[in-house]
């Protein structure tokens, strides 16, 4: 049996459930919109699980915004 995935205080039964949670957060915002407190905390805790979290966070993060990804000038 697979181990649950813990991110911050949240526990996900599967990787698929975890990905769905974060995808739902990202898709609930318009480009350049800042995350609300609850979503910020969830995404920030996910960031803390990154191997280079210390470098990415630096002295802290004030806000997280959703942006459009442009590839070769296309959205």
C-alpha positions as a Markdown table, in Angstrom:
| # | Residue | x | y | z |
|---|---|---|---|---|
| 1 | Unk | 0.0 | 0.0 | 0.0 |
| 2 | Unk | 1.3 | 3.4 | -0.9 |
| 3 | Unk | 2.1 | 6.0 | 1.8 |
| 4 | Unk | 0.0 | 9.1 | 2.0 |
| 5 | Unk | 1.6 | 12.3 | 0.9 |
| 6 | Unk | 1.9 | 15.1 | 3.5 |
| 7 | Unk | 2.3 | 18.7 | 2.5 |
| 8 | Unk | 2.2 | 21.0 | 5.4 |
| 9 | Unk | -0.8 | 20.0 | 7.4 |
| 10 | Unk | -2.6 | 18.5 | 4.4 |
| 11 | Unk | -2.5 | 14.8 | 3.8 |
| 12 | Unk | -3.3 | 13.4 | 0.3 |
| 13 | Unk | -4.1 | 9.7 | -0.3 |
| 14 | Unk | -2.5 | 9.8 | -3.7 |
| 15 | Unk | -0.2 | 11.9 | -5.9 |
| 16 | Unk | -3.2 | 12.3 | -8.2 |
| 17 | Unk | -5.3 | 13.8 | -5.4 |
| 18 | Unk | -2.4 | 16.2 | -4.5 |
| 19 | Unk | -2.0 | 17.4 | -8.1 |
| 20 | Unk | -5.7 | 17.9 | -8.4 |
| 21 | Unk | -5.7 | 20.1 | -5.3 |
| 22 | Unk | -3.0 | 22.4 | -6.5 |
| 23 | Unk | -4.3 | 22.5 | -10.0 |
| 24 | Unk | -7.7 | 23.6 | -8.7 |
| 25 | Unk | -6.0 | 26.4 | -6.8 |
| 26 | Unk | -4.1 | 27.6 | -9.8 |
| 27 | Unk | -7.2 | 27.4 | -12.0 |
| 28 | Unk | -9.4 | 29.4 | -9.6 |
| 29 | Unk | -7.4 | 32.6 | -10.2 |
| 30 | Unk | -7.1 | 35.0 | -13.1 |
| 31 | Unk | -3.6 | 36.0 | -14.4 |
| 32 | Unk | -1.8 | 38.4 | -12.0 |
| 33 | Unk | -4.2 | 37.7 | -9.2 |
| 34 | Unk | -2.6 | 37.1 | -5.7 |
| 35 | Unk | -3.5 | 34.0 | -3.8 |
| 36 | Unk | -5.7 | 34.3 | -0.8 |
| 37 | Unk | -4.3 | 33.4 | 2.7 |
| 38 | Unk | -5.5 | 29.8 | 2.6 |
| 39 | Unk | -4.2 | 29.1 | -0.9 |
| 40 | Unk | -1.0 | 31.0 | -0.2 |
| 41 | Unk | -0.3 | 28.7 | 2.8 |
| 42 | Unk | -1.0 | 25.6 | 0.8 |
| 43 | Unk | 1.3 | 26.6 | -2.1 |
| 44 | Unk | 3.9 | 27.9 | 0.2 |
| 45 | Unk | 4.0 | 24.6 | 2.1 |
| 46 | Unk | 4.4 | 22.8 | -1.2 |
| 47 | Unk | 7.3 | 25.1 | -2.1 |
| 48 | Unk | 8.9 | 24.2 | 1.2 |
| 49 | Unk | 9.0 | 20.6 | 0.1 |
| 50 | Unk | 11.2 | 21.5 | -2.9 |
| 51 | Unk | 14.9 | 20.4 | -2.6 |
| 52 | Unk | 16.0 | 24.0 | -3.2 |
| 53 | Unk | 13.4 | 25.6 | -1.0 |
| 54 | Unk | 15.9 | 27.6 | 1.1 |
| 55 | Unk | 17.2 | 29.3 | -2.1 |
| 56 | Unk | 13.7 | 29.8 | -3.6 |
| 57 | Unk | 12.2 | 31.3 | -0.4 |
| 58 | Unk | 15.2 | 33.4 | 0.5 |
| 59 | Unk | 14.3 | 35.9 | 3.3 |
| 60 | Unk | 10.6 | 35.2 | 2.8 |
| 61 | Unk | 7.7 | 35.5 | 0.4 |
| 62 | Unk | 5.1 | 38.3 | 0.7 |
| 63 | Unk | 2.7 | 37.0 | -1.9 |
| 64 | Unk | 2.2 | 34.5 | -4.6 |
| 65 | Unk | 0.6 | 35.4 | -7.9 |
| 66 | Unk | -0.7 | 33.3 | -10.7 |
| 67 | Unk | 0.6 | 34.2 | -14.1 |
| 68 | Unk | 0.2 | 33.1 | -17.7 |
| 69 | Unk | 2.9 | 30.9 | -19.1 |
| 70 | Unk | 4.1 | 32.1 | -22.4 |
| 71 | Unk | 6.0 | 29.8 | -24.7 |
| 72 | Unk | 7.6 | 31.1 | -27.9 |
| 73 | Unk | 5.4 | 34.2 | -27.5 |
| 74 | Unk | 2.2 | 32.2 | -27.3 |
| 75 | Unk | -0.1 | 31.8 | -24.3 |
